[in-house]
Amino acid sequence: MPKTLHSKFTTAMISRALSNRTEAVTYRDTEVSGLVLRVGPRSASYYLEYKPTGFREDGRQFPTKKIKIGTTASHSPAEARNAAARLKVEVSSGGDPAADKKAEKRARAIEDARATTMQDAVEAYIASSVSGSRRHITTESGALRNGLKEMQAEGMSPVEVTVQDVLRMLDKNKGRACAVHRLGAMSRFFDELVLREVVPSNPCKKIPKRLRPSPPASRTRVYTAEEVRSLWNTTGLSELQLRFLRTLIVLPLRFNELCELRANEVQLAKSKLVLPGKKTKNGDAFAMPLPKIAADLLDVSVDTEDPRVFPMSAVGKGYTSWTSFKKKVRKGSGVEDFRFHDLRRTFMTVLADQGIGDPSVADALLNHRQSATKAGVIAAYNQAALWPQKVRLMDAWAALLSNALDHGEWTSEASVVPLRASELR
């Protein structure tokens, strides 16, 4: 606890206090009550300690407050004493100088924030408040920046943004899933500004319900065995692109998960791949068995400067040409409504239609956060216990694929796919 000494503040006394600063010491002036000097190894400042006049609602006195007057460099003992006396007069008149100073500082901060442009405010928010997985940060940041451009509000102050500006953004994305993302990201941004009192209200929350974008309808597209064979033999792709597409057909990974797959995450000797949490959508570490057909597609002899198994973009750059890639697949396969994510749904649906395995095991292979395998008391147990079932399920899926590629159908009389669920438990 800091040492406390009582002394009349003089130039000589201050000099002595400053010459010995090995420990923190609080000096109290004997001439003006409440005036204190706090001397530490790196600072020496004057304060006035006081109690605001009156009483709190519960009848008790207000707690002691303090307000900084200045330092020994800015104020002489006499100047500090005069400043303290003026503040005490203010307190005796019902004032609260510490509260006033705090309110003034906050008002200046709000004024500065309101003078900031939306462009600067959004970038500051992204840097300080957007967190989570790398994918979430990228998605949230992109929604904010694109939404800001569509609102045409880059040079506006946050307090100038109106409901009409938000509607302009929504109109540009009518009927698109990104409208929901844009509105959500912008609303979270304005919630932060409301919390900091930069703006009085959130314009996104004033959008009438009838004008709010609806989440897109759930997709139900599942590919037939013949369509999968057509996708497998897509023409017009580079060797790398075709190998990437075939790997997505075999392994129910998300596009970005496979795109960023590194050689050290593929354990061919153990027939599995392992993704760290920072690379998955839900932030959970994830392992998937590799059937032989997948292992044959994964070339782990990569360039030392680019450790990715599928270097679809320049080193250090994320892949951004997936729309162009999708169009090439549609043209080269004849599957005109092809979407990458529909491959994952096909995996889940075909296994269920064929009566193979437990749906919760298939769902676990999709690495869904809400999977039944990740909730409840058995979650920790399932992390280990489900591995043999996952291996057998992936082998069964590989057998189904082989039959589809050879015969254009999921099963046939000559099929070697195990069809009984009991065989996979």
C-alpha positions in Angstrom: 0.0 0.0 0.0 1.5 3.4 -0.9 3.0 5.5 1.9 1.0 8.6 2.9 2.7 11.7 4.4 1.2 15.1 5.5 3.2 18.3 4.6 2.8 21.8 3.5 3.4 21.9 -0.2 6.4 24.1 -1.0 9.0 24.2 -3.7 11.6 22.7 -1.4 9.3 20.0 -0.2 8.5 19.1 -3.9 12.2 18.9 -4.8 12.8 16.5 -1.9 9.9 14.3 -2.9 11.1 14.2 -6.5 14.7 13.3 -5.5 13.6 10.1 -3.8 11.2 8.2 -6.2 12.0 4.6 -5.4 8.5 3.9 -4.1 5.1 5.4 -4.6 4.2 8.1 -2.0 1.1 10.1 -1.5 1.6 13.6 0.1 -1.4 15.5 1.6 -1.2 19.3 1.8 -1.8 20.7 5.3 -2.9 24.1 3.9 -5.8 23.0 1.5 -7.7 19.9 2.6 -8.2 17.3 -0.2 -5.1 18.5 -2.2 -2.8 15.6 -2.7 0.4 14.9 -4.6 1.1 11.4 -5.8 4.8 10.7 -6.6 5.9 7.5 -8.3 8.9 6.3 -10.2 7.6 7.8 -13.4 5.0 10.4 -12.5 4.2 13.2 -10.0 0.7 14.6 -10.2 -1.6 16.8 -8.1 -5.2 15.7 -7.5 -8.1 17.1 -5.5 -10.1 14.6 -3.5 -13.6 15.6 -2.6 -17.2 14.4 -1.9 -20.0 15.9 -4.0 -22.5 17.8 -1.9 -25.9 16.3 -1.1 -26.9 12.6 -0.6 -27.6 9.6 -2.8 -31.1 8.3 -3.2 -30.5 5.8 -0.4 -29.6 8.6 2.0 -25.9 7.9 2.0 -23.2 10.4 1.1 -21.5 10.2 -2.3 -18.2 8.4 -2.4 -15.0 10.3 -2.5 -14.0 11.4 -6.0 -10.8 12.7 -7.4 -9.9 15.0 -10.3 -6.4 15.6 -11.7 -5.1 19.1 -11.5 -1.8 18.8 -13.2 1.8 17.6 -12.7 4.7 19.1 -10.8 6.0 20.2 -14.2 2.8 22.1 -15.1 1.9 23.5 -11.7 3.9 25.1 -8.9 2.7 24.3 -5.3 1.0 27.7 -5.2 -0.7 27.2 -8.6 -1.9 23.7 -7.6 -3.3 25.1 -4.3 -5.2 27.9 -6.2 -6.6 25.4 -8.7 -7.7 23.2 -5.8 -9.4 26.1 -4.1 -11.4 27.0 -7.3 -12.5 23.4 -7.7 -13.7 23.3 -4.0 -15.8 26.4 -4.6 -17.4 24.6 -7.6 -18.1 21.5 -5.4 -19.6 23.6 -2.6 -22.0 25.1 -5.2 -23.3 21.7 -6.0 -20.9 20.9 -8.9 -19.1 17.7 -9.6 -15.9 18.6 -11.6 -14.8 15.0 -12.0 -18.1 14.0 -13.5 -18.2 17.1 -15.7 -14.7 16.4 -17.0 -15.6 12.8 -17.8 -18.8 13.9 -19.6 -16.8 16.5 -21.6 -14.2 13.9 -22.6 -17.0 11.5 -23.7 -18.7 14.3 -25.6 -15.5 15.1 -27.5 -15.0 11.4 -28.3 -18.6 11.1 -29.6 -18.1 14.3 -31.6 -14.9 13.0 -33.1 -16.6 9.7 -34.0 -19.5 11.5 -35.6 -17.0 13.5 -37.7 -15.5 10.2 -39.0 -16.7 9.0 -42.3 -18.5 5.7 -42.7 -15.6 4.3 -44.6 -13.2 5.0 -41.7 -15.8 3.8 -39.1 -16.3 0.5 -40.9 -12.6 -0.2 -41.2 -12.1 0.7 -37.5 -15.0 -1.6 -36.5 -13.6 -4.5 -38.6 -10.1 -4.1 -37.0 -11.4 -3.9 -33.4 -14.7 -5.8 -33.2 -14.9 -8.5 -36.0 -13.5 -11.7 -34.6 -13.9 -15.5 -35.0 -12.7 -17.8 -37.6 -10.8 -16.5 -40.6 -13.7 -17.4 -42.8 -16.2 -15.5 -40.6 -13.9 -12.4 -40.5 -13.6 -12.5 -44.3 -17.4 -12.9 -44.8 -18.4 -10.2 -42.3 -15.8 -7.8 -43.6 -16.8 -8.4 -47.2 -20.5 -7.9 -46.4 -19.7 -4.6 -44.7 -17.5 -3.2 -47.4 -19.7 -4.3 -50.3 -22.8 -3.0 -48.4 -21.2 0.3 -47.8 -20.5 0.8 -51.5 -24.1 -0.2 -52.4 -25.4 2.3 -49.9 -23.2 5.0 -51.5 -22.4 6.1 -48.0 -18.6 5.9 -47.9 -18.1 9.6 -47.3 -21.1 10.1 -45.0 -21.0 10.5 -41.3 -22.6 7.6 -39.5 -25.3 9.9 -38.1 -26.3 10.9 -41.7 -27.1 7.3 -42.8 -30.9 6.8 -43.1 -33.3 4.0 -43.7 -33.4 5.0 -47.4 -29.6 4.3 -47.6 -30.1 0.9 -46.2 -33.0 0.2 -48.6 -30.7 1.2 -51.5 -28.3 -1.6 -50.5 -31.2 -4.1 -50.2 -32.6 -3.1 -53.6 -29.3 -3.9 -55.3 -29.4 -7.4 -53.8 -33.1 -8.2 -54.1 -33.7 -12.0 -54.2 -30.1 -12.8 -53.4 -28.8 -14.6 -50.3 -26.2 -11.9 -49.8 -29.0 -9.4 -49.0 -29.5 -11.2 -45.7 -25.7 -11.2 -45.0 -25.4 -7.5 -45.9 -28.2 -6.4 -43.6 -27.0 -8.5 -40.7 -23.5 -7.3 -40.9 -24.5 -3.6 -41.2 -27.0 -4.0 -38.3 -24.3 -5.4 -36.0 -22.0 -2.5 -37.0 -24.7 0.1 -36.1 -25.4 -1.7 -32.9 -21.8 -1.0 -31.9 -22.2 2.7 -32.8 -25.4 2.9 -30.7 -23.6 1.3 -27.8 -20.9 4.0 -28.0 -23.5 6.7 -28.5 -22.1 7.7 -31.8 -25.6 7.4 -33.4 -28.9 7.6 -31.6 -30.4 4.5 -33.3 -29.8 1.7 -35.7 -31.3 2.5 -39.2 -31.2 -1.2 -40.1 -33.7 -2.0 -37.4 -36.2 0.5 -38.8 -36.6 -1.5 -42.0 -40.3 -2.6 -42.1 -40.7 -6.4 -41.9 -42.3 -6.5 -45.4 -39.1 -5.0 -46.9 -36.6 -7.2 -45.1 -34.9 -9.9 -47.2 -36.0 -13.4 -46.6 -33.5 -16.2 -46.2 -33.1 -18.1 -49.4 -35.2 -21.3 -49.7 -33.4 -24.5 -48.7 -31.8 -26.2 -51.7 -32.8 -29.9 -52.3 -30.7 -30.7 -55.4 -29.2 -34.2 -55.4 -27.2 -35.5 -58.3 -28.1 -38.8 -60.0 -25.4 -41.4 -60.5 -25.3 -40.6 -64.2 -24.8 -36.9 -63.4 -22.0 -37.7 -61.0 -20.4 -39.7 -63.8 -20.7 -36.7 -66.1 -19.2 -34.4 -63.5 -16.3 -36.8 -63.0 -15.6 -36.6 -66.8 -16.0 -32.9 -67.1 -14.1 -31.5 -70.1 -12.5 -28.1 -70.5 -10.8 -28.1 -67.1 -7.1 -28.0 -66.4 -5.6 -31.2 -64.9 -5.5 -29.5 -61.5 -9.1 -28.3 -61.7 -10.4 -31.7 -62.7 -8.5 -33.4 -59.9 -9.9 -30.8 -57.5 -13.5 -31.5 -58.7 -13.1 -35.2 -58.5 -11.7 -34.9 -54.9 -14.8 -32.8 -53.9 -17.0 -35.6 -55.4 -15.2 -38.2 -53.3 -14.7 -36.2 -50.1 -17.7 -34.2 -48.7 -15.5 -31.2 -47.8 -16.5 -27.5 -48.2 -14.9 -25.8 -51.3 -12.6 -23.6 -49.2 -11.5 -26.4 -46.9 -10.2 -28.4 -49.9 -8.9 -25.3 -51.6 -6.6 -24.5 -48.6 -5.7 -28.1 -47.8 -2.0 -28.4 -47.1 0.3 -31.4 -47.7 1.0 -31.8 -44.0 -2.7 -32.2 -43.3 -2.9 -35.3 -45.5 -1.7 -38.4 -43.7 -1.6 -41.0 -46.5 0.0 -43.6 -44.3 -2.9 -43.4 -41.9 -5.5 -42.9 -44.6 -6.9 -39.7 -43.2 -6.7 -35.9 -43.5 -6.9 -33.6 -40.5 -8.0 -30.0 -40.7 -7.2 -27.5 -37.8 -10.1 -25.5 -36.4 -9.0 -22.2 -38.0 -9.6 -23.7 -41.4 -13.1 -25.1 -40.9 -16.4 -23.1 -41.1 -17.4 -23.9 -37.5 -14.0 -23.5 -36.0 -13.8 -27.1 -34.9 -10.8 -29.3 -35.7 -11.9 -32.1 -38.1 -10.6 -35.5 -39.4 -11.8 -37.5 -42.3 -10.9 -41.0 -43.5 -9.5 -41.3 -47.0 -10.7 -44.2 -49.1 -8.2 -45.3 -51.8 -9.9 -43.4 -54.6 -9.4 -40.2 -52.7 -5.8 -40.9 -51.7 -5.0 -41.4 -55.4 -6.2 -37.9 -56.1 -4.2 -36.1 -53.4 -0.8 -35.2 -54.7 1.2 -34.3 -51.6 4.5 -33.8 -53.5 3.9 -30.0 -53.6 6.2 -27.1 -54.3 8.1 -26.1 -51.2 7.1 -22.5 -51.7 3.4 -23.4 -51.8 2.4 -26.2 -49.4 -1.2 -26.5 -50.7 -2.3 -29.7 -52.3 -4.4 -27.8 -54.8 -2.6 -24.5 -55.6 -5.6 -23.0 -57.4 -4.4 -19.4 -56.8 -1.2 -17.5 -56.3 0.8 -18.1 -53.2 -0.7 -16.2 -50.3 -3.9 -15.4 -52.2 -7.3 -16.8 -51.5 -9.2 -18.4 -54.4 -11.7 -16.0 -55.8 -12.6 -17.5 -59.2 -15.0 -20.1 -58.0 -17.9 -18.7 -60.1 -15.9 -19.0 -63.3 -14.9 -22.5 -62.2 -18.5 -23.4 -61.6 -19.5 -22.2 -65.1 -16.7 -24.3 -66.7 -18.0 -27.4 -64.8 -21.6 -26.7 -66.0 -20.5 -26.3 -69.6 -18.0 -29.3 -69.6 -20.3 -31.7 -67.8 -23.8 -30.8 -69.1 -25.1 -30.5 -65.5 -26.4 -27.0 -66.1 -27.4 -26.3 -62.5 -24.2 -27.5 -60.9 -23.3 -26.1 -57.5 -20.3 -27.3 -55.4 -22.3 -27.5 -52.2 -24.8 -29.9 -53.8 -22.1 -32.5 -53.8 -22.2 -32.6 -50.0 -26.0 -33.0 -50.0 -25.7 -35.8 -52.6 -23.2 -37.7 -50.3 -25.7 -37.5 -47.4 -28.8 -38.3 -49.4 -27.5 -41.2 -51.4 -26.2 -43.0 -48.3 -29.5 -42.5 -46.7 -31.5 -43.7 -49.8 -29.3 -46.8 -49.9 -29.9 -47.5 -46.2 -26.2 -47.3 -45.5 -25.0 -46.5 -42.0 -26.2 -44.1 -39.4 -27.3 -40.7 -40.6 -25.5 -39.1 -37.6 -22.2 -40.6 -38.8 -22.7 -39.2 -42.3 -23.6 -35.8 -40.7 -20.4 -36.0 -38.7 -18.4 -36.4 -41.9 -19.9 -33.1 -43.1 -18.6 -31.4 -39.9 -21.8 -29.7 -39.0 -21.7 -27.8 -35.7 -25.3 -28.8 -34.9 -24.6 -32.5 -35.7 -26.1 -34.9 -33.2 -22.6 -36.3 -32.7 -21.4 -33.0 -31.3 -24.0 -32.4 -28.6 -24.9 -33.8 -25.3 -23.1 -36.0 -22.8 -21.8 -38.5 -25.5 -20.0 -35.8 -27.5 -16.5 -36.5 -26.1 -17.1 -40.3 -26.4 -18.2 -40.0 -30.0 -15.1 -38.2 -31.1 -13.2 -41.5 -30.8 -15.9 -44.1 -31.0 -17.2 -42.9 -34.4 -13.9 -43.2 -36.3 -14.3 -46.9 -37.3 -17.9 -46.2 -38.5 -16.6 -43.2 -40.4 -14.0 -45.3 -42.1 -16.5 -47.9 -43.1 -19.0 -45.3 -44.3 -16.4 -43.6 -46.5 -15.4 -47.0 -48.0 -19.0 -47.7 -48.7 -19.4 -44.3 -50.4 -16.3 -45.0 -52.5 -17.8 -48.3 -53.6 -21.1 -46.5 -54.5 -19.1 -43.9 -56.6 -17.2 -46.6 -58.4 -20.4 -48.3 -59.4 -21.8 -44.9 -60.5 -18.7 -44.2 -62.6 -18.7 -47.7 -64.2 -22.5 -48.2 -64.7 -24.2 -44.8 -64.3 -26.2 -46.1 -61.3 -25.6 -46.2 -57.6 -26.2 -49.9 -57.2 -26.5 -52.9 -59.5 -26.8 -56.7 -59.1 -23.0 -56.9 -59.3 -22.6 -54.1 -56.7 -20.2 -54.7 -53.9 -21.5 -51.9 -51.8 -22.6 -53.1 -48.3 -26.3 -52.1 -48.1 -27.2 -53.1 -44.6 -26.9 -50.5 -41.9 -25.8 -53.2 -39.4 -22.7 -53.8 -41.4 -21.6 -50.2 -40.7 -22.2 -50.1 -37.0 
